Amino acid sequence: MKDPYALFADFVARQKLKMTPQRRQILDVFLAEEGHLTSEELYQKVKTEFPSIGQATVYRTLKLLADSGLAKAVEFGDGAMRYEILYGQSHHDHLICEACGVNVEVVDPAIERLQEEVARRHGFALTGHKLYLYGLCPECRKKRTSSL
């Protein structure tokens, strides 16, 4: 498997674009991060290391990263589009707290099997899925019960 820099450089070249130093720097910062970042959050992180890079460049590069398969856009119901690293990551689902926004990545083989079974029952061959489970995290549940 190629490293993410080679994969991105190849993708950018296929789009008849160049692997500019700015794109490389944005990719460096993105790959060093964990979790789910909005374009604004990534821009703030990039700006501290590379002040000359503009917000539009970060936004366009994030779009290229998603189109290349290195990143994945995710939306947790709060109206903000976030991006997570897809390269080298295994499939996971998300538990999202509706009160504080914390999200937990979960892998559950039973859920995966159930989704496959539901698809089969309806004659579908799954090509992918997104599962977001919303609720209250333990901290927010404690706060709610203590305020009653």
Contacts in CASP RR format, 6 or more apart in sequence:
PFRMAT RR
TARGET T0000
AUTHOR 0000-0000-0000
METHOD contacts of the structure
MODEL  1
MKDPYALFADFVARQKLKMTPQRRQILDVFLAEEGHLTSEELYQKVKTEF
PSIGQATVYRTLKLLADSGLAKAVEFGDGAMRYEILYGQSHHDHLICEAC
GVNVEVVDPAIERLQEEVARRHGFALTGHKLYLYGLCPECRKKRTSSL
1 88 0 8 1.000
2 10 0 8 1.000
4 27 0 8 1.000
4 31 0 8 1.000
4 70 0 8 1.000
4 87 0 8 1.000
5 24 0 8 1.000
5 27 0 8 1.000
7 68 0 8 1.000
7 70 0 8 1.000
7 87 0 8 1.000
8 19 0 8 1.000
8 23 0 8 1.000
8 27 0 8 1.000
8 64 0 8 1.000
8 65 0 8 1.000
8 68 0 8 1.000
8 70 0 8 1.000
9 19 0 8 1.000
11 64 0 8 1.000
11 67 0 8 1.000
11 68 0 8 1.000
11 69 0 8 1.000
11 70 0 8 1.000
12 18 0 8 1.000
12 19 0 8 1.000
12 23 0 8 1.000
12 64 0 8 1.000
12 68 0 8 1.000
13 19 0 8 1.000
15 64 0 8 1.000
17 64 0 8 1.000
22 50 0 8 1.000
22 53 0 8 1.000
22 57 0 8 1.000
22 61 0 8 1.000
23 57 0 8 1.000
23 61 0 8 1.000
23 64 0 8 1.000
25 46 0 8 1.000
25 49 0 8 1.000
25 50 0 8 1.000
25 53 0 8 1.000
26 42 0 8 1.000
26 46 0 8 1.000
26 53 0 8 1.000
26 57 0 8 1.000
26 58 0 8 1.000
26 61 0 8 1.000
26 62 0 8 1.000
27 61 0 8 1.000
27 65 0 8 1.000
27 70 0 8 1.000
29 42 0 8 1.000
29 45 0 8 1.000
29 46 0 8 1.000
29 49 0 8 1.000
29 50 0 8 1.000
30 37 0 8 1.000
30 42 0 8 1.000
30 62 0 8 1.000
30 65 0 8 1.000
30 71 0 8 1.000
30 83 0 8 1.000
30 85 0 8 1.000
31 85 0 8 1.000
31 87 0 8 1.000
33 42 0 8 1.000
33 45 0 8 1.000
33 85 0 8 1.000
35 84 0 8 1.000
35 85 0 8 1.000
36 74 0 8 1.000
36 76 0 8 1.000
36 82 0 8 1.000
36 83 0 8 1.000
36 84 0 8 1.000
36 103 0 8 1.000
37 45 0 8 1.000
37 82 0 8 1.000
37 83 0 8 1.000
37 84 0 8 1.000
38 80 0 8 1.000
38 81 0 8 1.000
38 82 0 8 1.000
38 83 0 8 1.000
39 55 0 8 1.000
39 58 0 8 1.000
39 59 0 8 1.000
39 62 0 8 1.000
39 81 0 8 1.000
39 83 0 8 1.000
40 55 0 8 1.000
42 58 0 8 1.000
42 62 0 8 1.000
42 83 0 8 1.000
43 53 0 8 1.000
43 54 0 8 1.000
43 55 0 8 1.000
43 58 0 8 1.000
43 59 0 8 1.000
46 53 0 8 1.000
46 58 0 8 1.000
47 53 0 8 1.000
47 54 0 8 1.000
62 71 0 8 1.000
62 83 0 8 1.000
65 71 0 8 1.000
65 83 0 8 1.000
66 72 0 8 1.000
66 73 0 8 1.000
66 83 0 8 1.000
69 86 0 8 1.000
69 87 0 8 1.000
70 85 0 8 1.000
70 86 0 8 1.000
70 87 0 8 1.000
71 83 0 8 1.000
71 84 0 8 1.000
71 85 0 8 1.000
71 86 0 8 1.000
71 87 0 8 1.000
72 83 0 8 1.000
72 84 0 8 1.000
72 85 0 8 1.000
72 86 0 8 1.000
73 81 0 8 1.000
73 82 0 8 1.000
73 83 0 8 1.000
74 81 0 8 1.000
74 82 0 8 1.000
74 83 0 8 1.000
74 84 0 8 1.000
74 94 0 8 1.000
74 130 0 8 1.000
75 81 0 8 1.000
75 82 0 8 1.000
76 82 0 8 1.000
76 94 0 8 1.000
76 96 0 8 1.000
76 101 0 8 1.000
76 103 0 8 1.000
76 132 0 8 1.000
77 96 0 8 1.000
77 132 0 8 1.000
77 134 0 8 1.000
78 101 0 8 1.000
90 107 0 8 1.000
91 107 0 8 1.000
91 112 0 8 1.000
92 105 0 8 1.000
92 106 0 8 1.000
92 107 0 8 1.000
93 105 0 8 1.000
93 106 0 8 1.000
93 107 0 8 1.000
93 108 0 8 1.000
93 111 0 8 1.000
93 130 0 8 1.000
93 131 0 8 1.000
93 132 0 8 1.000
93 133 0 8 1.000
94 103 0 8 1.000
94 104 0 8 1.000
94 105 0 8 1.000
94 106 0 8 1.000
94 131 0 8 1.000
94 132 0 8 1.000
94 133 0 8 1.000
95 103 0 8 1.000
95 104 0 8 1.000
95 106 0 8 1.000
95 133 0 8 1.000
95 135 0 8 1.000
95 137 0 8 1.000
96 102 0 8 1.000
96 103 0 8 1.000
96 132 0 8 1.000
96 133 0 8 1.000
96 134 0 8 1.000
96 135 0 8 1.000
97 103 0 8 1.000
97 134 0 8 1.000
97 135 0 8 1.000
97 136 0 8 1.000
97 137 0 8 1.000
97 140 0 8 1.000
98 134 0 8 1.000
98 135 0 8 1.000
98 136 0 8 1.000
99 136 0 8 1.000
99 137 0 8 1.000
99 140 0 8 1.000
99 143 0 8 1.000
99 144 0 8 1.000
100 137 0 8 1.000
100 139 0 8 1.000
100 140 0 8 1.000
102 137 0 8 1.000
102 139 0 8 1.000
104 137 0 8 1.000
111 131 0 8 1.000
115 126 0 8 1.000
115 129 0 8 1.000
115 131 0 8 1.000
116 126 0 8 1.000
119 125 0 8 1.000
119 126 0 8 1.000
136 144 0 8 1.000
END
